[in-house]
Amino acid sequence: MNQTINIPHVYISLTEGYQRRGELFKKYVEGYLSKSYPEFKLVKIKGMKAICERK
């Protein structure tokens, strides 16, 4: 069963101006999830929501 977790909006401004913004944004989201929700792994990002599943 998938879990939806809101992504903090601050990551939009942190990645602004980077050439490979999408990759950097994904790394920030993966880091956020590993620290805040270590029991979940990222499946995909949809808008400002991380779709995750249990490890």
C-alpha positions in Angstrom: 0.0 0.0 0.0 1.4 3.4 -1.0 1.6 6.4 1.4 1.5 10.0 0.2 3.7 12.5 2.0 3.8 16.2 1.5 7.1 17.6 0.3 8.2 20.9 2.0 7.9 23.8 -0.4 11.3 25.1 0.7 12.9 22.6 -1.7 11.5 24.6 -4.7 13.6 27.7 -3.7 16.6 25.6 -2.7 16.9 24.1 -6.2 16.1 27.3 -8.1 18.6 28.2 -10.8 20.3 24.8 -11.0 20.8 23.4 -14.5 19.8 19.8 -13.3 17.1 21.0 -11.0 14.9 17.9 -11.2 17.8 15.6 -10.1 18.7 17.9 -7.3 15.1 18.2 -6.2 14.7 14.4 -6.1 17.9 14.0 -4.0 16.5 16.6 -1.5 13.2 14.7 -1.3 15.0 11.3 -0.8 17.1 12.9 1.9 14.1 14.3 3.6 12.3 11.0 3.5 15.3 9.1 4.9 15.6 11.4 7.9 11.9 12.0 8.6 10.3 8.8 7.4 13.0 6.1 7.4 10.4 3.3 7.1 9.4 4.5 3.6 11.1 4.6 0.2 10.3 6.9 -2.6 8.3 5.4 -5.5 7.6 8.7 -7.4 7.1 12.4 -7.0 3.7 13.8 -8.1 3.4 17.5 -7.8 4.5 18.4 -4.3 3.7 14.9 -2.9 6.0 12.0 -2.5 4.4 8.6 -3.3 6.1 6.1 -1.0 5.9 2.5 0.0 7.1 0.7 3.1 10.6 -0.8 3.0 
